[in-house]
Amino acid sequence: MYKFNPNLYTDIRIENNISTDIRIENNAIVENKEYSKNGAIIRVFDGKLWYTSSITNFDNIQKEINYLSKLANENPNIKKIKS
């Protein structure tokens, strides 16, 4: 279970990451997309700015949430959603 700051909005999405290699071969642009393993996109919103991070190591999700939360300014107007 992840811990979220109640004064910030936090969003986590799991999706496939795509790595794109763009290079010039024979005077033409060649694009090579390589699908990698699943990754997590983590966003923290303080009411003014979004703070975003993308990681592939799911063991570090809480660490990234904490890092982004420290960058953001706590906003007491953001209500904690009760389940």
VOGU-3710 file (C-alpha; in Angstrom, 3 decimals, decimal comma):
1> mykfnpnlyt> 0,000/0,000/0,000  1,393/3,369/-1,010  1,318/6,424/1,243  0,146/9,705/-0,267  0,325/13,250/1,039  -3,306/14,314/1,701  -2,494/17,881/0,603  -1,380/16,823/-2,887  -3,043/14,966/-5,721  -1,063/11,840/-6,703
11> diriennist> -1,626/9,734/-9,810  0,138/6,467/-10,758  -0,252/4,769/-14,139  1,288/1,503/-15,282  1,906/1,215/-19,020  4,332/-0,039/-21,647  7,383/2,143/-22,151  8,590/2,794/-25,680  12,197/3,612/-26,414  12,720/5,412/-29,734
21> diriennaiv> 16,045/5,493/-31,540  16,225/8,087/-34,333  19,228/8,172/-36,644  20,188/9,151/-40,184  21,057/6,347/-42,606  21,748/6,969/-46,298  20,488/10,566/-45,967  17,144/9,377/-44,562  15,748/9,563/-41,043  15,245/6,090/-39,593
31> enkeysknga> 13,071/5,615/-36,521  13,278/2,418/-34,501  10,725/1,953/-31,713  11,514/-0,664/-29,126  8,894/-1,678/-26,587  10,328/-2,336/-23,174  8,858/-3,734/-20,007  6,057/-2,055/-18,127  6,826/1,141/-16,311  5,126/3,469/-13,892
41> iirvfdgklw> 4,330/7,098/-14,580  3,914/9,005/-11,335  2,400/12,482/-11,171  1,960/14,803/-8,206  -0,155/17,952/-8,495  -0,157/20,780/-5,958  -2,925/22,850/-7,534  -0,515/24,851/-9,711  2,144/22,527/-11,116  2,454/18,870/-12,102
51> ytssitnfdn> 5,603/17,005/-11,018  6,176/13,873/-13,112  8,511/10,894/-13,054  8,728/7,691/-15,091  10,357/4,545/-13,703  10,605/0,853/-14,638  11,551/-0,467/-11,209  8,256/-0,884/-9,349  10,106/-1,258/-6,041  10,909/2,476/-6,242
61> iqkeinylsk> 7,355/3,804/-6,684  7,035/4,987/-3,067  10,488/6,580/-3,255  9,435/8,536/-6,364  6,132/9,581/-4,759  8,070/10,911/-1,769  10,601/12,708/-3,992  7,939/14,410/-6,114  5,934/15,331/-3,003  8,966/17,133/-1,585
71> lanenpnikk> 9,264/19,195/-4,788  5,600/20,243/-4,674  4,008/22,812/-2,377  1,408/21,314/-0,069  -2,082/22,629/-0,784  -4,596/22,309/2,085  -7,429/22,919/-0,414  -6,873/19,478/-1,917  -9,103/17,145/0,034  -8,122/13,610/0,968
81> iks> -10,475/11,174/-0,772  -12,063/8,794/1,716  -12,842/5,261/0,578
//
